[in-house]
Amino acid sequence: RAISPAARSVTASSPWSAAIWIADIETLAQLSLAFDNVVGIDLTNEPHALTWSAWASLVSQAGQAALAVNPSITIWVEGVGNASANGGFSVNWGGNLFEAGPISGIPANRLVFSPHAYGPSVAGQSYFSDPSYPANMPGIWNTHFGHLADQGFTLIAGEYGGHYTTSPDESQNDRLWQDSFVDY
């Protein structure tokens, strides 16, 4: 995967603009034509400062620009953070695909949703303290991103993990979380 500069810079005060970012995505798409082992472009890493609506609009623009250059490339889309609805469960940066679905101008067979998910050794969440943890996690993952696979979209975890530590306090037991995620 090729990774562009953070798309959130497009909306933040920085020298980056949507036009420059999209031009960079087009450059990556052009380069991908020369390398048959490049199958996709991850549009940005963890666009946590954006709402889903704002991010989906940027994804549509950049994805269409990339596909115009290389129609065989896949467009990888990470989730947002907590600036958008999250199904009632807080998320880690890149993990919130609760509102995701079809993206204008990007065929479903070119779209890859790529959530990020982390256990308690990286970022604590209240649901790690639920008495049913880790059995509660598949329902939370389904809410955040798993529903997309049920809708026929390609879903590949872009990042997940932690320190694989154990703890007598189950809410801090990262090994339980990681083993559950791999099973999921």
N, C-alpha and C positions, 0 to 999 in steps of 0.2 A: 504494500500500500504506500502510496505517496501522500504526504501530509502537507497541507498548506498552512500559512500563518493563521493565527486565530481569527475566525470570522467575527468574533465579538469586537475585534478592533475596528471593524467596519462601522460599528455604531458608537464606539467609545472615542474619546478625544485622542487621536493618534494620527500619524502621517498616512495611515491606511485609509483607503476609501473602497466602496463597493466595486468601483471600476477597476482599481488596481488589483483587488483580490480576485475578481473574475478573470482578469487578464492572466494572473498567475495560474489559476485553475486551467485556463486554455493552454498555457505553456506546458503544464503537467500532462494534459491530454495529448498534446503534440508529441511530447517525449515518450508517452506510453505507446505510440505507434511504432517506435523503434525497438521496443523491448517486449517480446511476447510473454515474458513472465510477470509483467505488471497487468493485473486484472481489474484494478479499481483505484479510485481516488477518494480518500477520506477527506471530506471538504474542510473540516477543522477539528481540532482536539477540544472536547468539552466546552461547547458554547453555553456555559452555565449562566452567563449574564443576559441571555436573551429569553424572551417568551417563545413558546412553540410557534405561535403565529408569525412572529418576526423571523425566526430561524427558518421555518418552512418557506417563506417568501425568498429568502436568500438562497436556500437550497435549490429552489425551482430555477432561479436565475443562473446560478453557477452550474447546476447539473445540466441544464439545457445547453449552456455554452460548451461544457466538456463534451457532451454527446454530439454536438455539431461538428466537433473536431474528430472525435473517435467514437462512433456509434457502438463499438463493441465493449467499451469500458463500462465498469459498474460504478455507481455513485454510492459511496458509503456515508451514512448519516448517523451521527451520534445524537444522543438525547441531550436535552437541556437540563438545567438545575431546577430549583424550587421557585423560579419566577413565574411558572405556569402551574396549572392544575396538575396534581400528582397522584390523584386517586386516594388522597388521605394519608399517604405514606411518604415521609420525607425521603429524598433521594440523594445520592452522591452526584457530583458533577458528571455529566455525560450519560446519566442513567434514566432520565425522565423522558420516556416515549409514550406516556399515557395518552396524549392527544394526537399522536402520529397516525398516519394513514396514507392514502394516495397523495402524491405530490404532483402538482400541476406541471405538465410537460415532461415528466420522467416516467417512462414505461415501468411497470411493476417488475419486469424481468431484468431491469438495469439498476434497480434500487436495492440496497443492502442496509438494513438498520443494524447499527453496531453499538449496543449499549455498554456502559461501564458500570461495574458493580463491585463493591468492596465489603469485606467483613469487618468485625469489630476491632481488629488490630489496626485498621487504617482510619476508619471514620465511624464512630459510634452512632447508632440510631436507636430510637426508643423501642422499636419492635424487636431488638435483640434481647430486651428484658421481658418480653412477653412470656408467660408461663409455658406456652407451647413451642417456644424457640428450640430447635430450628425448623420444626414441622410447619410453622407459619410462613416460612420464607417462600415456598412455591406460589402461594396465593399473592404475595406481595410482588414477586417477580412477574407473575402473570399480569398484574395490574400495571406495573411500570413498563413492561415491554413484551412479555410472552404472548399477549393477545394478538400481536402482529403476525406471529407464526400461524396462529389459528385462522387469520385472515388471508393466508397464502403468501405473505411477504417473506423474503429471506431475512433471517435474523442470525447474526454471528456476534458473539461477545467480543468486543474490541479490547477491553481490559477487564480483568477481574482478579481477585485474590486478596492477599494480605501476607501476614508473617507466618501463617500456619502454626500458630501457637495454641497451646492448650491451657485451660484454666479451670479450677474447681468451680468458679463462677461461670455458669453456662453462657451468660450474656456477654462474657469476654472471651469465649472459646472460639477463636477464629478457625480452628481445625474443623469444628462442627459446621460452621458456615461454608467453608470451602468444599468440604466433602458433599454437603447438600447441594451446592451450586453445580458441582460436576455431575452429580446424579440428575439434577434438573435438566 
